[in-house]
């Protein structure tokens, strides 16, 4: 239908967009189902692939063929829809009927009921936890309805392996507009937008571009940091899987504004699907003449390559990433000079993360003034968060800067699982901070989080409930950052190791007086003297839990007790003699014979033998066994 034929002007791109719109014309909720053509969109992100979306697609196709509908129904595999909790996800157009947790067994019913008979399969609708009512369409689900999807607009809506679908949504029009505006006007627009880097530091993107644009040395490099390494974070991966051309467009605009002629997308090798789809998008863009020499008939040339990283967390730091591209060991270097002056191969370089670059095309297309309608004065626009942990609805959430954490966790994500109590949220990944319930109503923006002792980070949100030990949580994150330290500087290499040793002792019941003060001393040293941001921010989970949950540290050290009942070494299993019926079920199932007692008499647990496996609690029918 469409040829990958070189475009020679912005006008040719606009003409192609008008023609390509028919590809996605059915994907509107207000269009009623008809017998002429149908489209079934299947979430094909990594999460849904692991849940079996491939088998669902095959089953749907088999049913389509069996009913002779191959010329009336198209199956389109999209990127991540963001609602990871309920995948695999299927949306049927026209009409936008939304089905969750679809299995291959559901395929024929979907084809017969929805496609042939025009009826919804009600049992496959999502039921909202707020009222348990079914939500027939995508837009009726609060998880989506309460978001402001700007960067994620195309994710789950288009085929990421078909550049014409991206163009049909207005893709590359921001770049075409930038070419007509000129380099300085493009740069000024990004500056006026107030966009701050979404990779964690929040540095103004336009300012970073301005620094490099003023450098005379050539060549200049435009880099994308897709080395997303935070535990629980998958924002960048989902953008690359669901809308890779948005990132390419952002890099083109950045290269145009700064004078860069070469670029790299540095993506971790553990993201094979993202790499595959990015490669397809890049090849198609090159075939259309959007990448290469004399782009769209101008004198602007830009060449872009993919560089796979080996999964080193420290390569998320810009200078370490550049050394890795150069074929050297990924280790940070002292700054200044900053990359805008001497970066990749000692030439002027700009590095932005995936989400930042995916925002650029939208900013240029709608203008800085309209972009600033969302967010706050100092933190304009939207931000994507990967919400995981003890919430009912895990997944990707895009919201305007400035909304409260409560709104994200309880309104959009449906609150805490199993009706348990909210305890804290770790924001900013392993280098972020734990915020308690007292700060749930604080606005989520760069300055408010900094004031609370936290950081935006790349956007990971890990929600924990009453059963989470905050000392153990701090130990978990420090275990990660300690293992990922490159070892170049002493404060990070040795400080993180010593801090981790103390936390492990405390969790095992061997904490001692002075441990808290030693943790604070080591943390201060690391923050003030480590070479890069990894070492400078690694103590944040420890410092924030000490600030808001100090009593839990004291309970571990002084009372040898874990208030959350999570630290195994500090647990003690007890049998309540008033509840025990002497049924012997616990004793018969104990793997180490640590429970003694006669039939119909109260039993006892030998604490010297008990391995604290919890089998006895699971087997007891009378609630007579407790741990604490």
Secondary structure, 3 states (H helix, E strand, C coil): CCCCCCCCCHHHHHHHHHHHHHHHCCCCCCCCCCCCCEEEEEECCHHHHHCCHHHHHHHHHHHHHHCCCCCCEEEEEECCCCCHHHCCCEEEECCCEEECCCCHHHHHHHHHHHHHCCCCCHHHCEECCCCCCEECEHHHCHHHHCCCCCCCCCCCCCCCCCHHHHHHCCCCHHHHHHHHHCHHHHHHHHHHHCCECCCCCCCEHHHHHHHHHCCCCCCCEEEEEECCCCCCCCHHHHHHHHCHHHHHHHHHHHHHHHCCCEEEEEEECCCHHHHHHHHHHHHHHHHCCCCECCHHHCCCCEEEEEEEECCCHHHHCHHHHHHHHCCCCCCCCCCCCCCCCCCHHHCCEEEEEHHHHHHHHHHHHHCHHHHCCCECCCCECEEEEEEEECECCCEEEEEECCCEHHHHHHHHCCCEHHHCCEEEEEECHHHCEEEEHHHCCCECCHHHHHHCCCCCCCCEEEEEECCCCHHHHHHHHHHHHHHHCCCCCHHHHHHHHHHHHHHHHHHCCCCCCCHHHHHHHHHHHHHHHCCCHHHHHCCHHHHHHHHHCHHHHHHHHHHCCCCCCCCHHHCCEEECCCCCCCCCHHHHHCCCCCEECCCCCCCEECCCCCCCCCHHHHHCCCCCEEEC
